[in-house]
């Protein structure tokens, strides 16, 4: 089992993006014989050693996968030019730098991989072909013209009847964004989801707010007639199958992924990839309630093939697992799933005209392919990087395991927030949700954080509980009327994820995170950083009448708890 290792400070703002790719070789017996790290832990349903259980100096902790990343050269020798290639040819969005003795080769006719367990090296085996090189430059110019402007949009769902004061900041709706992405689709739509319930027929209800879900379902059903291939992965088993059956009846491919025997968790991811050019990630499930009855926050990125192709590789992992009857992990993940962005090598792009460094993270470690940053490592690095403030909005917050017979203490995030507030004097505001399904233990842990603000410590840490109001009719809708968002914004970085903040979501459950850093970027008139936008949304919620300061009695600030106390 790997050990957590003390190493240097993490710089999530490193502008270098170098991807060293691995070519899949099914005949590589040496690699096939190697067992992946943590295999025994996976079978036992235990967390991998790559998930930190305690960190006294969080800014200087990284996992074994990130240590492997740090062994990659930070800068290629030679000219430093980049090329866009596929595994066996030319394509957009996948950056590969081939290093030779004489410099950096733009293209090699043949190239192969020599690999060790935590290291992959690219070796060119041929010389550049003149015609191929000419085509490459033509392709590169076309790529730069087409991908010059990349649009990143923060989006949200506001439950019906939940009104903020006039003039409050607001975001584009998730329903509008999803339909827009489907309108833009030309060839493929890949969706990773927890489940599909876009209609209320599973509840025996007739609620008018279901209409947006029905419109989305109809839109998905029409993709095949437009020549757009729809692929969906969902958690297995599924109790409600009507929507999936209708989609498969209109040409969609749906694969169910059962992680129970692999990691002990579920597929909790909410990820879209359209044409390998556009993407969405956020808290919203493929559920009509996520569009009209649940408060959600997400991000859509358009015309950014480099990031969308990286997201496609995460989807590819689920798709691969769904194809296996026994749903088991391969001895090692093939190179076609390797990360194209990471904490060490973020992509450097412009979002809405403002330069940004961005990468995708994933959980659990067993599904994190070569070069991929684990989701928990991304969160801890964002916390450690903050200088002035850390604002967190998450449904559940528990420094322990939730869904295991044996309860495990898990203070990784909790310790990081305490250290930030008490040792570094960073302002920490934590906004959690309260509804009938909130875990009782959560409020005890939250009180232990809140008490740190009292004398003589005076740590700058504050906790509020957010409750979505409801009418008698809305109260009858199960699993609704809750703030389901899962994001963090600091004075420097934005993180938007799909996981609640308790141990199982990072050690056993599949999830995805997006990290965007625009610190130090020049912002022209009329432009706005993603960080600034999300900060305003958090402050809107924090200062609203829906958020109440934590007290000793949860009934005082959360009426939903009266139902279960």
C-alpha positions in Angstrom: 0.0 0.0 0.0 1.3 3.4 -0.9 2.1 5.9 1.8 1.3 9.6 1.9 4.6 11.4 1.3 5.8 14.8 2.4 6.9 16.9 -0.6 7.1 20.4 -1.8 4.3 23.0 -1.9 1.7 22.6 -4.7 1.5 25.3 -7.3 -1.8 24.9 -9.0 -1.1 27.8 -11.2 1.8 26.2 -13.2 1.1 27.2 -16.8 3.0 24.3 -18.4 0.8 21.7 -20.0 2.6 18.6 -21.2 0.9 15.3 -21.8 3.0 12.2 -22.1 0.7 9.6 -23.6 0.6 5.8 -23.4 -0.4 3.6 -26.4 -2.6 0.7 -25.5 -0.9 -2.6 -25.9 -2.9 -5.6 -25.0 0.1 -7.9 -25.6 2.1 -6.2 -22.9 2.3 -9.1 -20.5 4.6 -7.4 -18.1 2.1 -4.6 -17.5 -0.9 -7.1 -17.5 0.8 -9.1 -14.7 1.1 -6.0 -12.5 -1.7 -5.5 -10.0 -2.9 -2.1 -9.6 -2.2 -0.5 -6.3 -4.9 -0.9 -3.7 -6.5 -3.9 -5.4 -7.1 -5.7 -2.1 -8.6 -2.6 -0.6 -11.0 -2.2 -3.5 -12.3 -5.8 -3.1 -12.8 -5.2 0.6 -14.6 -2.0 0.0 -12.0 0.0 1.9 -10.6 3.4 1.0 -7.3 3.4 -0.9 -4.2 4.6 0.8 -4.3 7.4 -1.8 -7.1 9.0 0.2 -5.4 10.9 3.1 -6.8 10.1 6.5 -4.9 12.8 8.4 -2.8 15.7 7.2 -1.0 18.0 9.6 0.5 20.1 6.9 -2.0 19.9 4.1 -0.3 22.4 1.8 2.6 19.9 1.5 0.8 16.7 1.1 0.2 14.9 -2.2 -0.8 11.4 -3.2 1.3 8.8 -4.9 -0.3 9.5 -8.3 0.7 13.2 -8.0 4.2 12.1 -7.0 4.3 10.2 -10.3 3.1 13.3 -12.1 5.9 15.4 -10.5 8.5 13.0 -12.1 7.4 14.2 -15.5 9.7 16.9 -17.0 8.2 20.3 -16.2 9.4 21.7 -19.5 10.3 19.8 -22.8 13.7 20.3 -24.3 14.0 21.8 -27.7 11.7 24.2 -29.5 8.7 23.7 -27.1 6.2 23.5 -30.0 3.0 21.5 -29.5 1.1 19.3 -31.8 -2.4 17.9 -31.8 -2.6 14.1 -32.3 -4.7 11.1 -31.7 -3.4 7.8 -30.4 -2.6 6.7 -34.0 -3.1 9.8 -36.1 -4.0 13.4 -36.1 -6.9 15.0 -34.1 -7.8 18.1 -32.1 -7.3 18.8 -28.5 -4.8 16.1 -27.4 -1.4 17.8 -26.8 1.7 15.6 -27.3 5.3 16.7 -27.2 7.8 14.2 -28.6 11.3 14.7 -27.2 14.4 13.7 -29.3 18.1 14.0 -28.8 18.2 16.9 -31.2 15.2 18.8 -29.9 11.4 18.5 -29.9 9.8 16.7 -32.8 6.5 18.0 -33.9 5.3 14.7 -35.4 6.7 11.2 -35.6 5.4 8.7 -38.1 5.8 6.0 -35.6 6.1 6.2 -31.8 5.8 3.8 -28.9 5.6 3.6 -25.2 8.0 2.1 -22.7 6.4 2.0 -19.3 6.9 1.4 -15.7 4.2 1.2 -13.1 4.1 4.9 -12.4 6.0 6.3 -15.3 5.5 6.3 -19.1 8.0 7.5 -21.6 7.4 8.5 -25.3 10.0 7.4 -27.9 9.8 8.5 -31.5 10.6 5.8 -34.0 10.5 7.6 -37.3 11.1 10.9 -39.1 8.5 13.5 -40.0 6.7 13.0 -43.3 6.5 16.2 -45.4 3.0 15.8 -46.5 1.8 14.9 -43.0 3.6 17.9 -41.5 2.0 20.3 -44.0 -1.4 18.9 -43.1 -0.6 19.4 -39.4 0.1 23.1 -39.9 -3.1 23.5 -41.9 -5.0 21.7 -39.1 -3.3 23.7 -36.4 -4.2 27.0 -38.0 -7.8 25.8 -38.4 -7.9 24.7 -34.8 -6.6 28.0 -33.5 -9.2 29.9 -35.5 -12.1 27.7 -34.5 -11.2 27.4 -30.8 -10.1 31.0 -30.3 -13.1 31.9 -28.0 -14.0 29.5 -25.3 -17.2 30.2 -23.4 -17.5 29.2 -19.7 -20.9 29.7 -18.1 -21.7 29.3 -14.5 -25.3 28.0 -14.3 -27.8 27.2 -11.6 -31.3 25.9 -10.8 -33.5 27.9 -8.4 -36.4 26.0 -6.9 -39.8 27.3 -7.9 -41.2 29.8 -5.4 -37.7 30.6 -4.0 -37.3 34.3 -4.5 -34.2 36.5 -3.9 -34.5 40.3 -3.5 -34.7 42.4 -6.7 -31.3 43.1 -8.1 -29.7 40.0 -6.7 -27.1 38.3 -9.0 -28.3 35.2 -10.8 -27.0 32.7 -13.3 -28.3 31.1 -16.5 -30.6 28.2 -15.8 -29.3 24.6 -16.1 -32.4 23.6 -18.1 -31.7 26.3 -20.7 -28.0 25.3 -20.8 -28.7 21.6 -21.3 -31.1 22.2 -24.1 -28.6 24.6 -25.7 -25.9 21.9 -25.6 -28.2 19.5 -27.3 -29.1 22.0 -30.0 -25.4 22.4 -30.7 -24.7 18.7 -30.9 -23.6 17.5 -34.4 -22.2 14.0 -33.8 -22.2 12.8 -30.2 -23.7 13.4 -26.7 -22.1 11.4 -23.8 -23.8 11.6 -20.4 -22.6 10.1 -17.1 -25.4 10.2 -14.6 -26.5 8.8 -11.2 -29.9 7.9 -12.6 -32.6 9.2 -15.1 -36.0 10.4 -13.9 -37.0 13.2 -16.2 -40.7 12.6 -15.6 -42.7 12.3 -12.5 -44.4 9.0 -13.5 -42.2 7.2 -11.0 -43.9 9.1 -8.2 -47.5 8.9 -9.4 -47.7 12.7 -9.3 -48.9 15.3 -11.8 -46.8 18.3 -11.0 -46.6 21.2 -13.5 -42.9 21.8 -12.7 -42.0 18.5 -14.4 -42.5 20.1 -17.8 -38.8 21.1 -18.2 -37.8 17.5 -17.6 -40.2 16.2 -20.2 -38.9 18.8 -22.7 -35.4 17.6 -22.1 -36.3 13.9 -22.5 -38.0 14.7 -25.8 -34.9 16.5 -26.9 -32.8 13.6 -26.1 -35.1 11.2 -27.9 -34.8 13.2 -31.1 -31.0 13.1 -31.3 -30.8 9.9 -33.2 -33.0 11.3 -36.0 -30.5 14.1 -36.4 -27.6 11.7 -36.7 -26.3 12.4 -33.2 -25.2 9.4 -31.2 -26.3 9.4 -27.6 -24.4 7.3 -25.0 -25.4 7.3 -21.3 -23.8 5.6 -18.3 -25.8 5.3 -15.1 -25.3 3.7 -11.7 -26.4 0.1 -11.3 -28.9 -1.1 -10.2 -31.7 1.2 -11.4 -35.1 1.0 -9.8 -36.8 3.3 -12.3 -36.2 2.3 -15.9 -38.9 3.9 -18.0 -36.9 6.9 -19.2 -33.9 4.7 -20.1 -36.1 2.3 -21.9 -37.6 5.0 -24.0 -34.2 6.4 -24.9 -32.8 3.1 -25.9 -36.0 2.6 -28.0 -35.0 5.7 -30.0 -31.4 4.7 -30.6 -29.5 5.6 -27.4 -26.9 3.3 -25.9 -27.2 3.0 -22.1 -24.7 1.1 -20.0 -25.2 0.5 -16.3 -22.1 0.5 -14.1 -22.0 -1.5 -10.8 -19.2 -0.2 -8.6 -20.5 -2.1 -5.6 -18.1 -5.0 -6.1 -15.2 -2.8 -7.2 -15.1 0.1 -4.8 -18.2 -0.4 -2.6 -19.7 2.9 -4.0 -21.9 4.2 -6.7 -21.6 6.3 -9.9 -22.6 9.7 -8.5 -21.1 11.7 -11.5 -23.0 14.4 -13.4 -21.1 15.0 -16.6 -21.9 15.8 -20.2 -19.6 15.8 -23.2 -21.0 17.0 -26.6 -19.0 16.5 -29.8 -15.9 16.3 -27.7 -16.0 20.1 -27.9 -18.5 21.2 -25.2 -19.1 19.9 -21.7 -21.0 20.3 -18.4 -20.2 19.3 -14.9 -22.1 20.2 -11.7 -24.4 19.0 -9.0 -27.6 18.5 -11.0 -28.8 15.0 -11.6 -30.7 13.9 -14.7 -33.9 14.5 -12.7 -36.8 16.8 -13.4 -36.5 18.0 -9.8 -32.9 19.2 -10.4 -34.4 21.7 -12.9 -37.3 23.1 -10.9 -37.4 21.8 -7.3 -33.7 21.5 -6.2 -31.1 24.3 -5.9 -28.1 23.3 -8.1 -24.9 24.9 -9.4 -22.8 23.8 -12.4 -20.5 24.9 -15.2 -20.9 24.5 -18.9 -17.9 25.0 -21.2 -18.4 25.5 -25.0 -15.9 25.4 -27.9 -13.1 24.1 -25.7 -12.1 20.7 -27.3 -9.0 20.3 -25.1 -11.1 20.2 -21.9 -14.0 18.4 -23.4 -11.8 15.6 -24.7 -10.3 15.3 -21.2 -13.9 15.0 -19.9 -14.6 12.4 -22.6 -11.7 10.3 -21.2 -13.4 10.2 -17.8 -16.7 9.2 -19.4 -14.7 6.5 -21.3 -13.7 4.9 -18.0 -17.4 4.5 -17.0 -18.3 3.3 -20.5 -15.5 0.7 -20.4 -16.7 -0.6 -17.0 -20.3 -0.8 -18.2 -19.3 -3.1 -21.1 -17.9 -5.7 -18.7 -20.3 -8.4 -17.4 -18.5 -8.8 -14.1 -17.7 -5.0 -13.9 -14.1 -5.4 -12.8 -11.1 -3.1 -13.1 -8.5 -3.8 -15.7 -4.9 -4.6 -14.6 -4.0 -1.1 -15.7 -5.9 1.7 -17.5 -5.0 2.0 -21.2 -3.4 5.1 -22.5 -6.5 6.3 -24.3 -7.9 7.1 -20.8 -4.9 9.0 -19.5 -5.5 12.5 -18.2 -5.0 15.5 -20.5 -5.0 17.9 -17.6 -4.0 17.8 -14.0 -3.0 19.8 -10.9 0.6 19.6 -12.2 -0.1 20.3 -15.8 -3.3 22.4 -16.1 -4.6 23.4 -19.5 -3.9 27.1 -20.3 -6.9 28.6 -22.1 -9.0 31.7 -22.3 -12.5 31.6 -20.8 -14.7 34.5 -22.0 -11.5 36.2 -23.0 -9.8 35.9 -19.6 -6.7 33.7 -19.4 -7.2 30.7 -17.1 -5.5 27.5 -15.9 -8.0 24.6 -15.6 -8.0 20.9 -14.9 -10.4 18.0 -14.2 -10.2 15.8 -11.1 -12.0 12.5 -10.4 -12.9 10.1 -7.7 -12.4 7.4 -6.4 -8.6 6.7 -6.9 -9.3 3.3 -8.4 -10.9 5.1 -11.4 -8.3 7.8 -11.7 -6.3 6.9 -14.7 -2.6 7.8 -15.4 -2.0 11.5 -14.7 -5.4 12.2 -13.3 -5.6 14.3 -10.1 -7.8 12.7 -7.4 -10.8 14.8 -6.4 -9.8 15.1 -2.8 -6.3 16.3 -3.7 -7.8 19.0 -5.9 -10.0 20.2 -3.0 -7.2 20.2 -0.5 -4.9 22.1 -2.9 -7.5 24.8 -3.4 -7.9 25.2 0.3 -4.2 25.3 0.9 -3.8 27.9 -1.9 -6.3 30.4 -0.5 -4.9 33.7 0.9 -7.9 35.7 2.0 -11.1 33.6 2.0 -12.7 30.2 1.4 -16.4 30.0 0.7 -17.9 26.5 0.6 -21.5 25.5 -0.4 -22.1 21.8 0.0 -25.2 19.7 0.9 -23.6 17.3 3.3 -20.4 17.8 5.3 -19.0 15.0 7.4 -15.4 14.2 8.5 -16.2 10.5 8.7 -17.6 7.7 6.6 -21.3 7.5 6.0 -22.3 4.3 4.2 -20.1 1.7 5.8 -20.9 -0.7 8.7 -17.7 0.4 10.4 -17.5 4.1 10.9 -14.2 5.7 10.0 -12.9 9.1 11.1 -11.8 11.1 8.1 -10.6 14.6 9.0 -8.8 15.5 5.8 -11.0 18.4 4.7 -12.0 19.3 8.3 -8.3 19.7 9.3 -7.6 21.8 6.2 -10.3 24.3 7.0 -9.3 24.5 10.6 -5.7 25.1 9.7 -6.7 27.8 7.1 -8.9 29.7 9.6 -6.8 29.4 12.8 -3.2 29.2 11.5 -3.3 31.2 8.3 -6.2 33.6 9.3 -8.1 32.9 6.1 -11.8 33.7 6.4 -13.8 30.4 6.1 -17.5 30.5 5.5 -19.2 27.1 5.3 -22.8 26.9 3.9 -24.4 23.5 4.4 -28.0 22.2 3.7 -30.7 21.1 6.0 -33.6 18.9 5.0 -35.2 15.7 6.3 -32.3 13.5 5.0 -29.5 15.5 6.6 -27.3 13.2 8.8 -27.6 14.0 12.5 -23.9 13.7 13.1 -23.2 16.5 10.6 -24.5 19.2 13.0 -22.2 18.0 15.8 -19.2 18.3 13.6 -20.4 21.7 12.3 -20.7 23.0 15.9 -17.1 21.9 16.6 -16.0 24.1 13.7 -18.2 27.1 14.6 -17.0 27.2 18.2 -13.5 28.0 17.0 -14.6 31.5 16.3 -15.1 32.2 20.0 -12.5 33.8 22.3 -9.8 33.2 23.0 -9.1 31.5 19.6 -11.1 33.9 17.5 -10.6 31.8 14.3 -12.3 33.3 11.3 -14.6 30.4 10.6 -18.4 30.6 10.4 -21.1 28.1 9.6 -24.6 28.7 8.3 -27.4 26.3 7.4 -29.4 26.8 4.2 -33.1 25.7 3.9 -35.2 25.9 0.8 -38.8 27.0 1.6 -41.7 24.8 0.5 -45.4 24.9 0.1 -47.7 22.1 1.3 -47.8 20.7 -2.3 -44.0 21.0 -2.7 -43.6 19.2 0.6 -45.1 16.1 -0.9 -42.4 15.8 -3.5 -39.7 13.4 -2.2 -36.0 14.2 -2.5 -36.7 17.9 -3.3 -36.5 21.4 -1.9 -32.8 21.3 -0.9 -29.6 23.1 -1.7 -27.8 20.4 -3.6 -24.8 22.5 -4.7 -21.2 21.3 -4.3 -18.7 24.0 -4.9 -15.9 26.1 -3.4 -14.7 29.6 -4.3 -11.6 31.3 -2.8 -10.0 34.6 -3.5 -7.9 32.8 -6.2 -9.7 29.6 -7.4 -13.0 28.1 -8.3 -13.9 24.4 -7.7 -17.2 22.9 -8.9 -17.8 19.2 -8.2 -20.4 16.4 -8.0 -19.6 15.0 -4.6 -20.8 15.7 -1.1 -18.0 16.2 1.4 -17.8 13.0 3.4 -15.3 10.1 3.1 -17.1 7.7 1.0 -17.6 10.2 -1.8 -13.9 10.4 -2.3 -12.8 6.8 -1.5 -15.5 4.7 -3.1 -17.9 6.8 -5.1 -17.4 8.0 -8.7 -17.4 11.8 -9.0 -15.7 14.7 -11.0 -14.4 18.1 -10.2 -13.4 21.1 -12.3 -10.8 23.6 -11.0 -10.4 27.0 -12.7 -7.7 29.5 -11.7 -7.6 33.0 -13.3 -5.4 34.6 -10.6 -3.3 37.4 -12.0 -5.1 37.4 -15.4 -5.7 40.7 -17.1 -9.4 41.4 -17.0 -10.5 43.9 -19.7 -13.5 46.2 -19.4 -16.7 44.3 -19.6 -15.1 41.0 -18.6 -15.4 39.1 -15.3 -13.5 36.2 -13.8 -15.3 33.0 -13.0 -14.1 33.4 -9.4 -15.7 36.8 -9.1 -19.1 35.5 -10.5 -19.3 32.6 -8.2 -18.2 34.7 -5.2 -21.2 36.9 -5.8 -23.6 33.9 -6.0 -22.2 32.5 -2.7 -22.6 35.9 -0.9 -26.1 36.2 -2.3 -27.0 32.8 -0.7 -25.0 33.4 2.5 -26.7 36.8 3.2 -30.2 35.6 2.2 -33.1 34.8 4.6 -32.7 31.2 3.6 -29.4 30.9 5.5 -29.4 30.9 9.3 -26.4 30.9 11.7 -25.7 27.5 13.4 -27.0 27.1 16.9 -27.0 24.3 19.5 -30.5 23.2 18.5 -31.0 22.3 14.8 -34.8 22.8 15.1 -34.2 26.5 15.6 -32.7 27.0 12.2 -34.1 24.1 10.2 -37.8 23.3 10.2 -37.3 20.1 8.2 -35.5 18.6 11.2 -38.8 18.7 13.2 -40.0 15.9 11.0 -37.3 13.5 12.1 -36.5 14.6 15.7 
